[in-house]
Amino acid sequence: MAAAARLLPLLLLPLGWVRPGACTDPPGGGWLAGTVPEEPRCTVERADASLTYSLFLQRFAFSRPVILGGVTDNSAFRALCTREKLLAAFGPFPVRLSTANTYSYRKDTLYFFGDNNFTEWGPLFQHYVPPPFRIPGTSPAYSFGIAGSGSGVPFHWHGPGFSEVIFGRKRWFLYPPDQTPHFHPNETTLAWLQHTYPTLPPAQRPLECTLRPGEVLYFPDRWWHATLNLDTSVFISTFLG
């Protein structure tokens, strides 16, 4: 039992959970800042709390992504997602670490994402305020994640959804359904950014932006997207299925 109680902090040591000698959490929730450089370019449209549901359906829901700012207040949820609070609440529980591909597995860029046990994580999710918009005929499902700097998910697509950054910075790359990106499925997003991205002509570059805490990205159905965590990041996605 003692070994099981230590499983979570031991598994996540590579992701920068532990700050030796720290007794209180510094700004940023106690999560480590990364060394991956940030690109200031942002080509994804932004909207604020003045965006109405009807306008969301008309302009974004079925056609293009949008970054939402100020549409919810998740300060209470954020306060529960500091490194100290999460370790205190969930440290005894084993978790399954994920990898997006064999390449990232070999490079040890594992992270905790999805497969959330709602019996254990339900009390935390009860404090999350999801974006106020829905797609008709869908219902929401949460997926909570913690990821180290340099990790991410390579290009893929699925149904529509929202993704909110709680701590850290998360860079997104997006292509519409009819524009399949050039990428190797067994290559990390960081490797793609370093090797393939610089060779792309401007017309073939994706929509992209770096999200900061409190910002929410909406992506429509079947849009290609890849992510790169610049810092140790805490995030939650609301998938609409």
C-alpha positions in Angstrom: 0.0 0.0 0.0 2.9 2.4 0.8 4.3 1.8 -2.7 0.9 2.5 -4.3 0.5 5.7 -2.4 3.7 7.0 -3.9 3.0 6.0 -7.5 1.5 9.3 -8.7 4.4 11.6 -7.7 7.0 9.0 -8.8 5.5 8.6 -12.2 5.3 12.3 -12.9 8.8 13.3 -11.8 9.9 13.5 -15.4 7.2 16.1 -16.0 8.6 18.5 -13.4 6.1 18.0 -10.6 8.6 18.4 -7.7 10.4 21.6 -6.8 12.9 20.6 -4.0 12.8 22.7 -1.0 9.6 24.6 -2.0 7.1 24.9 0.9 4.6 27.1 -0.9 3.5 27.3 -4.5 5.0 30.2 -6.5 3.0 31.9 -9.3 1.9 29.6 -12.0 0.5 27.0 -9.6 3.9 25.6 -8.7 4.3 24.1 -12.2 7.6 24.4 -13.9 8.1 26.9 -16.7 9.4 25.4 -19.9 12.3 26.3 -22.3 10.4 25.9 -25.5 10.3 29.3 -27.2 7.0 31.0 -27.8 5.9 32.3 -31.2 4.0 35.5 -30.8 2.1 35.0 -34.0 -1.6 34.2 -33.6 -3.8 33.6 -36.7 -6.8 32.2 -34.9 -9.7 34.6 -34.4 -10.5 35.7 -30.9 -13.8 36.5 -29.3 -14.8 37.8 -25.8 -17.8 37.5 -23.5 -19.9 39.6 -25.9 -20.1 36.7 -28.2 -23.7 35.4 -28.2 -24.7 31.8 -28.6 -26.5 32.5 -31.9 -23.4 34.3 -33.3 -21.2 31.4 -32.1 -23.4 29.0 -34.1 -23.4 31.2 -37.1 -19.7 32.1 -37.3 -17.8 29.4 -35.7 -19.6 26.2 -34.6 -19.5 24.5 -38.0 -16.9 26.5 -39.9 -13.7 27.6 -38.0 -11.9 27.7 -34.7 -12.0 30.5 -32.2 -10.3 31.5 -29.0 -12.7 32.5 -26.3 -11.6 34.9 -23.5 -13.6 35.9 -20.5 -16.6 33.6 -21.2 -16.2 31.7 -17.9 -14.7 32.2 -14.5 -12.7 29.2 -13.4 -10.6 30.8 -10.7 -12.1 28.3 -8.1 -11.2 25.3 -10.4 -7.7 26.8 -11.0 -7.1 27.1 -7.3 -7.7 23.3 -7.0 -5.2 22.5 -9.8 -2.0 23.8 -8.3 0.7 21.2 -7.9 0.4 21.2 -4.2 -3.4 20.8 -4.2 -3.5 18.0 -6.9 -0.8 16.0 -5.1 -2.6 16.4 -1.8 -5.9 15.3 -3.3 -4.8 12.6 -5.8 -1.3 11.7 -4.9 -2.3 8.3 -3.5 -4.0 7.2 -6.7 -2.2 5.5 -9.6 -2.7 7.1 -13.0 -2.0 5.9 -16.6 0.5 8.0 -18.5 0.0 8.5 -22.2 2.1 8.9 -25.3 1.0 10.1 -28.6 3.3 7.8 -30.7 6.2 5.5 -30.5 8.7 8.4 -31.0 7.4 10.2 -28.0 7.4 7.0 -25.9 11.1 6.4 -26.7 11.9 10.0 -25.8 10.0 9.7 -22.5 7.6 12.5 -23.2 4.8 10.8 -21.3 1.9 12.8 -19.8 -1.3 12.4 -18.0 -4.3 12.9 -20.3 -7.8 11.4 -20.6 -9.0 8.1 -19.3 -10.1 10.0 -16.2 -11.8 7.9 -13.5 -14.8 10.0 -12.7 -15.2 8.2 -9.3 -11.9 9.7 -8.3 -11.8 12.9 -10.3 -15.5 13.7 -10.2 -15.3 16.0 -7.2 -12.7 18.1 -9.0 -14.6 18.3 -12.2 -17.7 19.6 -10.3 -15.8 22.9 -9.8 -15.1 23.3 -13.5 -17.3 25.8 -15.4 -17.4 24.7 -19.1 -17.9 27.2 -21.9 -21.5 28.2 -22.3 -21.9 27.1 -25.9 -23.0 23.7 -27.2 -23.5 22.1 -30.6 -27.1 20.9 -31.1 -27.5 17.2 -30.7 -24.2 16.7 -28.7 -23.4 16.2 -25.0 -20.1 17.1 -23.2 -17.4 14.8 -21.9 -14.4 16.1 -19.9 -10.8 15.0 -20.4 -8.2 16.4 -17.9 -4.5 16.6 -18.6 -1.1 17.4 -17.1 1.9 17.5 -19.5 5.5 18.4 -19.4 7.2 21.1 -21.5 7.9 19.8 -25.0 5.2 17.2 -25.0 2.0 17.3 -27.1 -0.2 15.5 -29.5 0.6 15.3 -33.2 -1.9 16.1 -35.9 -5.2 14.2 -35.7 -8.9 15.0 -35.9 -12.2 14.0 -34.2 -15.5 15.6 -33.2 -15.8 19.2 -32.0 -14.8 20.5 -28.6 -13.3 23.1 -26.4 -9.9 23.1 -24.6 -9.0 25.4 -21.8 -5.6 26.0 -20.4 -5.5 26.1 -16.6 -1.8 26.6 -16.0 1.1 26.9 -18.4 1.2 27.8 -22.1 -0.1 25.5 -24.9 0.5 26.1 -28.6 -2.0 24.9 -31.1 -1.8 24.2 -34.9 -5.0 23.7 -36.9 -5.9 22.8 -40.5 -9.4 22.6 -42.0 -10.8 19.1 -42.9 -10.0 19.5 -46.6 -6.3 20.4 -46.0 -4.5 17.4 -44.7 -1.2 18.5 -43.0 2.1 17.0 -44.0 3.4 15.1 -41.0 4.8 11.7 -40.0 2.4 9.9 -37.6 5.4 8.7 -35.5 6.9 12.1 -35.0 6.2 14.4 -32.1 4.8 17.9 -32.5 8.1 19.4 -31.3 10.0 17.5 -34.0 7.4 18.5 -36.6 7.8 22.1 -35.6 11.6 21.9 -35.8 11.9 20.0 -39.1 8.8 20.4 -41.2 7.2 23.7 -40.2 10.2 25.9 -41.4 9.9 24.3 -44.9 6.2 25.2 -45.3 5.3 28.0 -47.7 3.2 30.7 -46.0 0.0 29.4 -47.8 0.5 25.9 -46.4 1.1 26.9 -42.8 -1.6 26.1 -40.2 -3.7 28.4 -38.2 -1.9 28.7 -34.9 -1.8 30.4 -31.6 -0.4 30.0 -28.0 -3.1 29.8 -25.3 -2.5 31.1 -21.8 -4.4 30.3 -18.6 -8.0 31.1 -18.8 -8.2 31.0 -22.6 -10.4 28.5 -24.3 -10.0 27.2 -27.9 -13.0 25.9 -29.8 -12.3 23.5 -32.7 -15.0 22.4 -35.1 -15.7 18.8 -36.2 -13.0 17.0 -38.2 -10.5 19.9 -38.0 -6.9 18.7 -37.9 -5.0 19.9 -34.9 -1.8 19.4 -33.0 -0.6 20.7 -29.7 2.7 21.6 -28.0 3.0 22.3 -24.3 5.5 25.1 -23.8 5.5 24.8 -20.1 4.4 22.1 -17.7 0.7 22.6 -18.5 -2.6 21.8 -16.8 -5.6 21.7 -19.1 -9.1 20.4 -19.6 -11.0 19.6 -22.7 -14.7 19.4 -23.3 -15.5 17.0 -26.1 -18.9 17.3 -27.8 -20.0 13.9 -28.9 
